[in-house]
Amino acid sequence: MVDLFQKPEFYSRIIHEKHTGDEQIRLVVNSFRNQEYLHFRKYYLDFEGEWQPSKEGISMPLDLTNSRAVSYTHLTLPTKA
């Protein structure tokens, strides 16, 4: 289900996936009230088969310091085929 008040993600990357396939850790960049935010959050697979964010994770305003984390993960993590 899509939340009508949630803006779409600018960037989303799976950092880690549990071997059972029912949990992921994602790095996500999105915007809220004209401020960009960086999220590291655990996602779980719900009963309908859709990925949902959990309360486990952190969010911080995106600035020059933590934007390097986005660039670093984009360059160093292998992509899934």
N, C-alpha and C positions, 0 to 999 in steps of 0.2 A: 504494500500500500504506500502511495506517495503522499507525504505531508504537503498540503497546499501552501504552507507558509515557509517551507524549507527551499532555499535557492539550490539550484543544481551545483554539483561539485565542479571546481575548476580542474582539479587534479585528484586522482585516486590511484593508489598503488598497493597491491598486496605484498606485505613484507614477510609474513610467515603464515603458513597454513598447517593446521594440526593434521597429523597423519590419518586420523579418522575422517577428515574432510568436513567436519561440522563446525569448525571454528577458524577464524582468520584474524590476523592483526593487520590493520590497514593504516597507511599514511594518507590523509585526506586534507585538501586545501579547499575551503569554501568561503563565502562571504556572508556576513550577518551585520545589518545596520551600517553598511558601507565600510566595514572593517574586515580584512581578510584574516582567516584563522587557520592554524595548523593543528591537526588532530592526529594523535596516535590512539587508536581505539580497537577494542576487540569486537568482532562481529560474529554472530551466530546464525545458523541456518534454522529458520522457523518451520512450522509444520506444513506451510504451503510451499516450501522450497525456496523462499526468498531470503536474502541476506539482510539482517537487521543489526543496527548498532546496539551495543550493550552500554551499561553505565561505567564499565571498566575501561578507563583510558584517560588521556589528558588532552586539553585544548589550550592553545595560547595564541595571542595575536601574532600574525606573521610580520616579521621585520627582517632587516638585512642579516642579522645573526642567525636566526633559525631558518631562513630561506636557504641557507647552505645545506641544511639537512635534506631538503627536497631535492636539490641538485645532486647531492652525493648519492642518495638512494636511487635516483633516476639513472645515474651513470654506473653504479656498481652492482645493483641487483640484476640477476639474470631474468629475462622475460620468459613467460610460459609459452610453449609452442602449441 
